[in-house]
């Protein structure tokens, strides 16, 4: 009986060892699979263009442009906010949430009133992209003035008290889009200054 009981115990121990070995062999690939499934996802914003140039803009116009971007990551892209560094540039986003692979757009408006020459502004797009939380879009334009003064100032030198003086200045304006410039006004800072507009029609339509 003792030998029989001993044989049974040995058999149970061997069976337990064999079972533990089998369990360990089965556990390895299961653990690896869990690690792969828990791989961290992240969103990524990719702008179609980092610079948008409006080109030549007539002073006073408000051109509008659309710049596209895409979520090139494997998680949901969230647009937090758009910030512009110039008051004459406004921006609005088409979608605040983009799934992986989806495309969105930014509507950019340039108010050229009061501007002239080359202008540059920037739009900052803040997202949940961990590698680049803020993407930048540069906006450019060359604003063509429809009214300019030449020379920009007049210096008449020293003038004795109670003596009159005179100076000359001209207001230059280019007529664009079938006479878009219709009225010119001169505002004087002093009653001692006399100024008036003399109109003429040369080839470049200088007023």
VOGU-3710 file (C-alpha; in Angstrom, 3 decimals, decimal comma):
1> xxxxxxxxxx> 0,000/0,000/0,000  2,786/2,397/0,824  4,419/1,772/-2,526  1,099/2,291/-4,244  0,502/5,616/-2,435  4,000/6,785/-3,215  3,501/5,983/-6,874  0,299/8,048/-6,946  2,025/11,077/-5,336  4,893/10,945/-7,819
11> xxxxxxxxxx> 2,398/10,791/-10,686  0,531/13,842/-9,342  3,750/15,867/-8,984  4,889/15,001/-12,509  1,459/15,922/-13,863  1,572/19,291/-12,082  5,070/20,078/-13,437  3,997/19,161/-16,946  0,872/21,322/-16,624  2,897/24,345/-15,398
21> xxxxxxxxxx> 5,291/24,036/-18,313  2,435/23,929/-20,775  0,846/27,013/-19,154  4,099/28,972/-19,389  4,573/28,073/-23,042  1,023/29,224/-23,768  1,441/32,482/-21,791  4,378/33,938/-23,768  2,602/34,674/-27,025  -0,486/35,846/-25,111
31> xxxxxxxxxx> 1,588/38,450/-23,283  3,222/39,603/-26,508  -0,166/40,027/-28,133  -1,382/42,226/-25,280  1,652/44,523/-25,629  1,050/44,956/-29,347  -2,626/45,737/-28,768  -1,745/48,400/-26,203  0,599/50,296/-28,526  -0,068/54,005/-27,999
41> xxxxxxxxxx> -1,869/55,845/-30,779  -1,422/59,517/-31,577  -2,905/62,164/-33,852  -0,782/64,089/-36,361  -1,611/67,256/-38,306  -0,098/67,768/-41,746  -0,646/71,086/-43,541  -0,939/71,003/-47,332  1,037/74,276/-47,484  2,896/76,087/-44,732
51> xxxxxxxxxx> 2,773/79,374/-46,703  -0,145/80,923/-48,581  0,452/83,938/-50,853  -2,557/86,022/-51,906  -0,381/87,742/-54,480  -1,415/91,254/-55,561  -4,406/92,627/-53,684  -6,116/95,960/-54,371  -6,307/98,060/-51,221  -9,734/97,699/-49,627
61> xxxxxxxxxx> -10,465/94,215/-50,946  -11,094/91,230/-48,651  -9,821/88,133/-50,465  -10,602/84,712/-49,013  -8,481/81,562/-49,329  -8,858/77,937/-48,243  -5,856/75,963/-46,970  -6,288/72,227/-46,344  -4,756/69,943/-43,725  -5,040/66,246/-42,894
71> xxxxxxxxxx> -4,910/63,956/-39,870  -2,031/61,650/-40,800  -1,968/59,931/-37,400  -3,857/56,884/-36,122  -5,901/58,643/-33,421  -8,568/61,369/-33,438  -7,199/64,882/-34,166  -8,715/67,672/-32,069  -8,367/71,316/-33,145  -8,096/73,372/-29,966
81> xxxxxxxxxx> -7,861/76,922/-31,337  -6,693/79,190/-34,173  -4,734/82,339/-33,310  -3,594/85,053/-35,731  -0,868/87,578/-34,989  -2,375/90,324/-37,174  -5,750/92,030/-36,772  -6,305/92,148/-40,528  -6,133/88,335/-40,812  -9,012/86,147/-39,612
91> xxxxxxxxxx> -9,231/82,354/-39,745  -11,902/79,703/-39,219  -11,579/75,915/-39,262  -14,036/73,615/-41,061  -13,855/70,739/-38,545  -12,745/70,694/-34,922  -12,469/66,884/-34,894  -10,902/64,703/-37,593  -10,661/60,929/-37,683  -7,439/59,306/-38,952
101> xxxxxxxxxx> -7,037/60,042/-42,667  -9,712/62,757/-42,764  -9,102/66,183/-44,300  -10,101/69,598/-42,991  -9,615/73,174/-44,133  -8,877/76,645/-42,797  -10,743/79,622/-44,269  -8,409/82,638/-44,296  -9,653/86,209/-44,864  -7,390/89,204/-45,457
111> xxxxxxxxxx> -8,812/92,681/-44,823  -6,550/94,956/-46,838  -8,204/98,242/-45,831  -5,509/100,670/-44,726  -2,665/98,368/-45,802  -0,085/98,882/-48,521  3,017/97,149/-49,776  4,152/93,707/-48,624  2,293/92,306/-45,614  2,981/89,085/-43,697
121> xxxxxxxxxx> 0,980/87,387/-40,956  0,869/84,024/-39,195  -1,849/81,638/-38,061  -1,124/79,246/-35,180  -3,166/76,019/-35,149  -3,144/74,302/-31,737  -4,050/70,568/-31,672  -3,574/67,406/-29,613  -0,646/66,320/-31,793  1,920/65,307/-29,156
131> xxxxxxxxxx> 4,909/65,639/-31,482  3,897/69,092/-32,769  1,149/70,673/-30,706  1,146/73,884/-32,770  1,292/74,082/-36,572  1,932/77,425/-38,282  0,591/78,875/-41,521  2,218/81,988/-42,976  0,033/84,384/-44,973  1,501/86,848/-47,480
141> xxxxxxxxxx> 0,181/89,518/-49,815  1,261/92,580/-51,755  -1,330/95,300/-51,269  -1,510/97,819/-54,100  -2,582/101,228/-52,813  -5,261/103,034/-54,803  -4,336/106,358/-53,246  -0,904/107,700/-52,357  0,531/111,126/-51,604  3,743/112,280/-53,241
151> xxxxxxxxxx> 5,770/113,642/-51,637  4,567/112,239/-48,313  5,413/115,504/-46,515  6,238/119,102/-47,435  8,906/121,177/-45,685  8,757/124,909/-46,412  11,674/125,975/-44,251  11,701/128,864/-41,802  8,859/131,352/-42,085  8,767/134,786/-40,499
161> xxxxxxxxxx> 5,814/135,530/-38,277  2,742/136,945/-40,008  4,164/136,231/-43,446  2,453/133,907/-45,866  4,039/130,878/-47,419  3,078/128,313/-50,011  4,071/124,783/-50,818  3,088/122,138/-53,326  1,976/118,578/-52,934  0,067/116,196/-55,124
171> xxxxxxxxxx> -2,305/113,387/-54,391  -1,738/110,387/-56,614  -4,455/107,846/-57,200  -4,763/105,065/-59,743  -8,213/104,304/-61,032  -8,851/100,572/-60,901  -11,874/98,381/-61,653  -13,815/100,986/-63,631  -13,244/103,959/-61,381  -13,271/102,299/-57,998
181> xxxxxxxxxx> -11,633/105,407/-56,558  -14,431/107,949/-56,770  -13,717/110,605/-54,158  -10,619/112,134/-52,616  -10,738/114,310/-49,544  -8,037/116,556/-48,100  -8,118/117,193/-44,404  -6,031/120,078/-43,094  -4,551/120,234/-39,629  -4,352/124,007/-39,663
191> xxxxxxxxxx> -6,243/126,878/-41,255  -2,886/128,307/-42,270  -2,474/125,500/-44,792  -4,184/125,789/-48,124  -4,480/122,669/-50,276  -6,637/121,597/-53,174  -6,727/118,785/-55,687  -5,903/119,474/-59,305  -7,171/116,737/-61,550  -5,440/115,525/-64,679
201> xxxxxxx> -5,648/112,467/-66,904  -2,269/111,167/-68,053  -1,785/107,624/-69,258  -1,453/106,181/-65,736  -4,599/107,948/-64,544  -2,869/110,125/-61,912  -5,233/112,422/-60,082
//
